Amino acid sequence: MAVKSTTEKSPKTLKRKRAPRAKKAAKSEVVPKLRIRVRAYEHKILDASIKQILDTAFRFDATVQGPIPLPTEIKKYTVNRSSFVYKNAREQFEMRVHKRLIDIINPTPKLIEALTNLSLPSGVTIDVKML
């Protein structure tokens, strides 16, 4: 009968060595990007202002991604028609905010200056971010 020594480990208690993990590939070079978010209450005015932005970008030979339509934000309000007797009569109103997103890749300083000098219709809100 063979006696096991206490220093020997049984096969069940041996831990397997893990294979070395593959290193993540280095990220490619970061390309500067100009992200423009355009918001308006009327979609026709929004589309006209986006067309102006795109025409300006194409005039300076910029690469453009978009316009990407974002979900329309709908705010609904319910208001009493009367304050006293006709309490159950109500009116409902809603405001729709239409949104679009445009990405301009590798913008030039001339393009940025041209975009800042654009005159867009009232009621159009623009948020510009440099990524």
C-alpha positions in Angstrom: 0.0 0.0 0.0 1.4 3.3 -1.1 1.3 6.2 1.3 0.5 9.7 -0.1 2.7 12.4 1.1 1.1 15.6 2.3 3.1 17.7 -0.1 1.8 16.0 -3.2 -1.4 17.5 -4.5 -4.2 15.4 -5.8 -5.3 16.1 -9.4 -8.6 17.6 -8.2 -6.9 20.4 -6.3 -4.5 21.4 -9.0 -5.5 24.7 -10.7 -5.2 25.1 -14.4 -3.1 28.0 -15.6 -5.1 30.3 -17.8 -3.8 31.2 -21.2 -2.6 34.8 -21.4 -5.3 37.2 -22.4 -5.0 38.8 -25.8 -4.3 42.4 -25.5 -6.9 44.8 -26.9 -5.9 46.3 -30.2 -4.8 49.9 -29.9 -7.5 52.4 -30.8 -7.2 54.0 -34.1 -6.3 57.6 -34.3 -9.0 59.9 -33.0 -10.5 62.0 -35.8 -11.9 65.4 -34.9 -15.6 65.6 -35.4 -18.1 68.4 -35.2 -21.5 67.2 -33.9 -24.5 69.5 -34.7 -27.8 68.9 -33.0 -30.7 70.9 -34.5 -34.1 71.3 -32.8 -37.3 73.0 -33.9 -41.0 73.0 -33.4 -41.8 72.8 -37.1 -40.3 70.2 -39.3 -40.4 72.2 -42.5 -38.2 75.0 -40.9 -35.9 72.3 -39.5 -35.4 70.7 -42.9 -34.7 74.0 -44.5 -32.1 75.0 -41.9 -30.5 71.5 -42.2 -30.3 72.0 -46.0 -28.4 75.3 -45.4 -26.0 73.6 -43.1 -25.4 70.8 -45.5 -24.9 73.2 -48.5 -22.3 75.1 -46.5 -20.5 71.9 -45.5 -20.4 70.6 -49.1 -19.2 73.9 -50.4 -16.0 73.4 -48.3 -15.7 69.7 -49.3 -16.4 68.3 -45.8 -17.4 64.7 -45.2 -20.9 64.7 -43.6 -22.8 62.0 -41.8 -26.5 62.6 -41.6 -28.9 64.2 -41.1 -30.0 61.6 -38.7 -33.6 62.0 -37.4 -33.8 61.7 -33.7 -37.0 60.8 -31.8 -39.6 63.6 -31.7 -40.1 64.8 -28.2 -43.8 65.2 -27.4 -45.0 67.2 -24.4 -48.7 66.9 -23.7 -50.7 69.3 -21.4 -54.3 68.9 -20.2 -56.1 72.0 -19.1 -59.5 72.6 -17.6 -61.8 74.6 -19.9 -63.7 76.1 -17.1 -62.5 76.8 -13.6 -65.8 76.3 -11.7 -68.9 74.6 -12.9 -67.8 72.6 -16.0 -64.9 70.9 -14.2 -65.0 67.8 -16.4 -64.6 69.7 -19.7 -60.9 69.7 -20.6 -58.7 70.7 -23.5 -55.5 68.9 -24.5 -52.5 70.5 -26.1 -49.2 69.1 -27.3 -45.8 70.5 -28.3 -43.7 68.5 -30.7 -39.9 69.1 -30.8 -38.3 67.7 -33.9 -34.6 66.9 -33.7 -31.8 66.1 -36.2 -28.2 65.2 -35.8 -25.3 66.0 -38.2 -21.7 64.9 -37.9 -19.0 66.7 -39.9 -15.7 64.8 -39.9 -12.4 66.7 -40.0 -13.9 70.2 -40.1 -11.6 73.0 -41.4 -11.4 76.4 -39.7 -13.0 78.0 -42.8 -15.9 75.6 -42.5 -16.4 76.4 -38.8 -16.3 80.1 -39.5 -18.9 79.7 -42.3 -21.2 77.7 -40.0 -21.0 80.4 -37.3 -22.0 83.1 -39.8 -25.1 81.2 -41.0 -28.3 83.0 -40.5 -31.0 80.4 -39.7 -34.7 81.1 -39.2 -36.1 81.9 -35.7 -37.3 78.9 -33.8 -34.4 76.7 -34.7 -32.0 75.8 -31.9 -28.5 74.6 -32.6 -26.0 72.8 -30.3 -22.5 72.3 -31.6 -19.9 70.0 -30.0 -16.4 69.2 -30.9 -15.7 65.5 -30.4 
